[in-house]
Amino acid sequence: MPDNDIATLTGQVLEHLRRSGRRLVTVESCTGGLIGAALSDIPGSSDVLEGGFITYSNALKMSAVSVPETVLAQYGAVSLQTAQAMAEGGLLNAAGADIAVSVTGIAGPGGGSVTKPVGTVCFGLAVRTGLSSVVQCHFAGNRSSIRFQAVQQALQMVLNA
């Protein structure tokens, strides 16, 4: 995805958050902070961006955003259940946030399996009002392309919330 498309979508997300009076926290694994970077690239984003967690390891998913060890053991790091727990844990551990978006996946080139091939990415969205949703996508391309598609999907989920 071209950087200008991400910048346009990010601007729309920030404006949507401003209009709705919400603050966002990100919880990222395979994107490694790219969502937070896209948001914080735009001046003035601090009025709606609370911050973010980069939880690459399972240990940090558990300690930083309270993902239950049982969820990771039963479903794996790349699962709808883990994505939901990451988003809900982001809200739990970022008191100033009203909405959380999470992403966990396999960006490649290795790490995939028959049941979870490279390009499998799970997203979670949690809102303080108690609403939450999860989505699983299968993206094609190289590591960079998969990660940028994941950023786009996460931003679109926030925009639609």
N, C-alpha and C positions, 0 to 999 in steps of 0.2 A: 504494500500500500504506500503510495507516495506520501511524503511527510506533510505536504500541504493539505491532503485529505484528513489526516489525523488532526492537524491544527484546526481545521474548520470544525470537525466533530467535537474536539475538545472545547473550543469556544462556545459551541452550542450547549454542551454539558454544563459548563461553568455558568452560563446565563440561565439555564434551567434551574440550577441549584440556587442561584441568587433569587430568582422569581419565587421559588417555592420556600425560601427561607431555610434551606437545609445545608448541613455540612457533611462532607464525604470523607470516609476513610477507605483506603485500599488495602487489600490483603493479597499479596502476589507471591506466586511460586515461580512457574516457568517464565513469566514475563520479567522477573528480576528487577522490578521497580520501573518498568517502562510506562506503566499507566500513571504513576505518580510523577514521573519525569515529564510526560506529555502535559499533564495538568499544571505543574509548577513552571513550565516553560512560558506560560502566559502571565504577564504582569497583572497583579491584583488577585491572583487565584487564592491567595491566603485568606480571603474573606469567606471562602466556602470549602476550602480543602483543609481538613483537620490534620491529615498526615497519612502515613502508610506503614505497613509491615511487609517486609520481604522475608517470607518464611520458606526458604528453600528446603531445609531439612525437616524430617518428621519431628525431631526433637524440638525445633523452634515452633513448628505448628502447634505442638502441645503446650509449650511454656509461654509463648508470646500471645497466642490467640485462643488458648484453651480447647484445642481440638482433642476430643477424648481419644486416648490410646486405643480403646476398643473399636472406635470407628476406623482408625488407620489400620488396625490389625484385620478387621473383618472385610473392609472394602478397598483398602489401599489409598495411597496419597492422591491418585488420580481417580476420583469418583465423585458422583453427585453428592453423596453423603459428606465427604470431606469438604467439598466446595461450600456446602451449606454451613457446616460447622465452622469453617474459616470465616465466612461472612458474619455469622452470628457472634463468633468470638471477637471479631474486629470491633463490632458495636459494643460488646461487653467491656473490652479493654481500651476503648477510646471514648471516654465519657462525653466529649464534646461533639461527637458525630451523631448524625441522624440517619445516615444511610451508609451501608458498606457494600463494596463489590469485591469479590474474590475470584481468583483464577488459579487453577492447578492443572498441569498437563504434561504432555510429552512432546517437546519441541524438536527432538532428534539431534543429530542424525541417528543415534542409538537409543536404547531404552524402551523401545516398543515391544509389543508381544502380539500374539494372534488376537487376543481379546481386547487389547488396548494398543493399537498400532500408533506409530509416530503420527502426530497431528491430532490425537485425541486430547481435547481440552475441555475441562469442566468449569463452570462459572456458578457463583452464588451471588445473590443479592438479598440483603436484609435491611429492613426499615424499622426504625424504633417503634412504629405503630404495631409491629408484630407480623407484618407481611414479609414473606420471603419467597424466593423463587430460585430455581436451578435450571441450567441448560447445559447440554453436552453437545459439542461441535466436533467435526472431523475436518481439519484443515489440510490442504495440500501445499506442497512447496518445501523449500529448505528451512532450516532453523529460523533464520531471520524473518522469512515470510510468515511462518506459522506464528511467531511471537507478535508480529505486527497485526496479523488478522485477529489474534486474541485480544490485543489492545483495542482494536476497533469494536469487537463484540462486547467487551466489558463497558466501554464508553457508551455504546448504543443501549445496553441494558440500563445504565444509569439515566440516560436521556428518556427512556421509556417509563421509568419508575414514577 
